[in-house]
Amino acid sequence: MRRLAKKLNFLIEEAICKDLEQLVPPGKRSQVVNDALRRELERIRRRKAVEELILSTATMKRLSTEEIVEGLAQDRSSH
């Protein structure tokens, strides 16, 4: 299934650009960049969620280890 795409205009450091051109063949570069960006955005999303969780623990009910593991499993299976 083909995903919709949008062309963006942004700068990449010269050294990263050289590595990308040397290591990844034309036609595969967008996929490599998309994959790397997807992973980084997910990492940022999770870090923000942890920060929000820490800030809200004073007013939230305590979760058991089982509830936490179940919630993480549901999150991971949704991606």
C-alpha positions in Angstrom: 0.0 0.0 0.0 1.4 3.3 -1.0 1.4 6.1 1.6 0.7 9.7 0.8 3.9 11.8 0.9 4.6 15.4 1.2 7.7 17.2 -0.1 9.5 19.2 2.6 12.3 21.7 2.4 14.8 21.6 5.3 18.6 21.5 5.8 20.7 18.4 6.6 24.3 18.7 7.9 26.8 18.3 5.1 28.5 15.3 6.7 25.1 13.5 7.1 24.2 14.3 3.5 27.5 12.8 2.3 27.0 9.6 4.3 23.4 9.3 3.0 24.6 9.7 -0.6 27.5 7.2 -0.1 25.6 4.6 1.9 22.1 4.6 0.5 21.3 4.2 -3.2 19.1 6.7 -5.0 15.5 5.6 -4.7 16.0 4.3 -1.2 17.0 7.5 0.6 13.5 8.8 1.3 12.6 5.5 2.9 15.7 5.6 5.1 15.0 9.1 6.2 11.4 8.4 6.9 12.3 5.3 9.0 14.9 7.2 11.0 12.5 10.2 11.5 9.7 7.9 12.5 11.9 6.2 15.2 13.1 9.6 16.5 9.6 11.0 16.7 8.4 7.9 18.6 11.3 8.3 21.0 10.4 12.0 21.6 6.7 11.0 22.1 7.6 8.4 24.7 10.0 10.8 26.5 7.2 13.4 26.7 4.7 10.8 27.9 7.1 9.8 30.7 7.7 13.4 31.7 3.9 14.0 31.8 3.5 10.8 33.9 6.1 11.9 36.4 4.5 15.4 36.7 1.0 13.9 37.2 1.9 11.1 39.7 1.0 13.3 42.6 -2.6 13.4 41.5 -3.0 10.0 39.8 -3.8 6.7 41.3 -0.9 4.4 41.6 -0.7 1.6 39.0 0.4 -1.9 39.7 3.3 -3.4 37.8 0.8 -5.6 35.9 -1.2 -2.5 34.8 1.9 -0.7 33.6 3.1 -3.8 31.6 -0.3 -4.2 30.1 -0.4 -0.5 29.1 3.0 -0.7 27.5 2.1 -3.9 25.6 -1.0 -2.2 24.3 1.0 0.8 23.2 3.6 -1.2 21.4 1.0 -3.4 19.6 -0.7 -0.3 18.3 2.3 0.7 16.1 
